[in-house]
Amino acid sequence: MNPEITLRKAEIEDRYIIWGIIQQSIERRRQDGSTQWQNGYPNLGTVESDIAKGFGYVLTVDGEIAVFAALILNDEPAYSTIEGAWLSDGEFVVVHRIAVDEKFAGQGMVKKLFDHIEDFTRSHEIQSVKVDTNYDNIAMLKILEGKGYSYCGEVLLKDGMRKAFEKIII
């Protein structure tokens, strides 16, 4: 039987589960030799802030949290300056802070997450999805390429330059 996979807003009660998942991701990035997420960000406060602002979302598998992501509408100051060019200048969903529980790693959960994010974007009649990642986050770069995201250039975030991508949804 296929598991039920849903995207829902994170609740404050989810914060410690989410933080545990993010800590796993921080450690995985460290083991991969990446500089991403190695300077105390994101942290539990980041998770609590995402939830309080309504940005925090979780992908659940049969009710269990498998993936966390922050979905932010039209608001990423770093994206106003890009070395390159975005595909569009309409409304957009920004995807930040994606973290997968180790228990669900290697099961295509981030691809499923992007399917749900694209459905969410379409249902809210938002033009595109924008996302950035570290140049050395090979797994995410492969996923974005596979999901049809276009490389648009580089953006400067507080912890360095990131590769920026966009996909037109409507």
N, C-alpha and C positions, 0 to 999 in steps of 0.2 A: 504494500500500500504506500502511496506517495505521502510524504510528510506534509503537513499544512505549514506553508511559509507565508508569513505576513509581515508588513511594515507598519509599525505603530509609533506614536510619540512615546519617548521615554518618560517614565514617572520618577519622582524623587526617590521612591523606594528601590528603584533599579540602580541607584548610583554606585553602590559598592560592587555589584556584579559587573557593571560597565567599567569601573575603575580597575577591577581585577583583569578584565579583558585587555584594557589599554596597557596595563603593566606587562602582560605577556607580549604584546606587540612591541613595546619599548625594548624588552629583552631580546626579542627576535631581531630587531633592527641592529641592536648592539652586536649580537653574534654574527650578523651579516657584514659587520664592519662599517655600518652606515653612521653618518653624523645625525641623521634625522631622529628627532625626539629624544636626544641624549643630554638635554640641558635643563631638565626639570619641567618641561612643557611637552605634552599636556599633563595635567595633574588632577587630583580629585576636585579642586576648585574649578578647573576648566569644565569638568563633567557637570558639576552642580550649576554652574553658570549656563551651560548649554541647555540643561533641562529647564531652568528657571525662565530662560528667554524663549523657550519653545522650539529651540533648534535641534535638540537631541532626539534621535530616532533609533529604534532597534529593529533589526530583522529577527523574527522569532521562528523557530522550527518546533512545531507542536508545542508552542507556548514557551519554549526555552530560548533565552537570548543567545543568539549566535554571532551577531555583528552589531556594532555601534557605528553610527555616523552622525555628523552634524550637517543639517540641511538649512541653509541660510538664503533667504530670498533677497536678491538684488543688492546685497550689502557685503562687499569685500573691498575695503579701501585700497588694498594692495593691487587689486585688479584694474584700478583706474589708470595705472601706468604699466605698460607692457612693452618689453623689447620685442616687437613683432606687431601682430594685429589680431584682435578677436574676430570671429566670423560674423558677429552681429552686435548690435548695441541696444537690443530690446531687453525685456525682463529675463532674468535668469535665476536658476537655483545654483548655489555654490555648495559643493560637497567637500567637507573637511573632516579630519580626525577619524578616518575609517580604521576600525580595529576588529579583528575576527578572533573569537574564542578558539584556542588550540584544539579543542574537542571537534570543531567543525572545519579545521584547516584542511585545505586540499580537496574540498567538496564543491568548489565552484560557487561558494556563498557570496563572494564579492560581485561576481557576474550577476547572480540573482538580485543582489542589492541594487545594482545599476538598472536592471529591468524594472524593479519596483520604483526607483527614483524617477526613471523616465515616464512610467505610468502616472506617478504623482505629478510630475511637471506638466504632462499632457492634460491631465484632469483639471489642473488649475489654470490651463490656457497660458502657460509660461513658455517663452520662445525656446530657451536653450538651457543646457546644463554646462557649467564651467567647473573645472577641477584642476588642481595642481599637485605635483608630486616631486619628490627628490629625484635628481638625475640618476641616483644609484638604486632606486626602488624598482628593480627589474620586474618583479611580479606585477606591480601596479601598472607599469608602462605597457606590459604585454596585455593586461586586461583592457586598458583604455584603447589600445590599438585594435584589439579583437572586437570591442564594442562599437567601433566606428568613430571614436573621438579624433578630432583633428588637432595636431600640434600647432599652437598659435604663437609661441615664443616663450619668453621668460619673464617671471614676475619676482619681485623682491619681497619676501616675507620676513618676519622678525628673526627667523633663524637661517636666513640665506636665500640664495636664488633657487627658484623652482621652475620646472617645466610646466607650462600651462596648456590646457586642452579645453576644447569646446565641442559640443555636439548640438546641432539644431534639432529640436524635437517637433516644433510646429511651424 
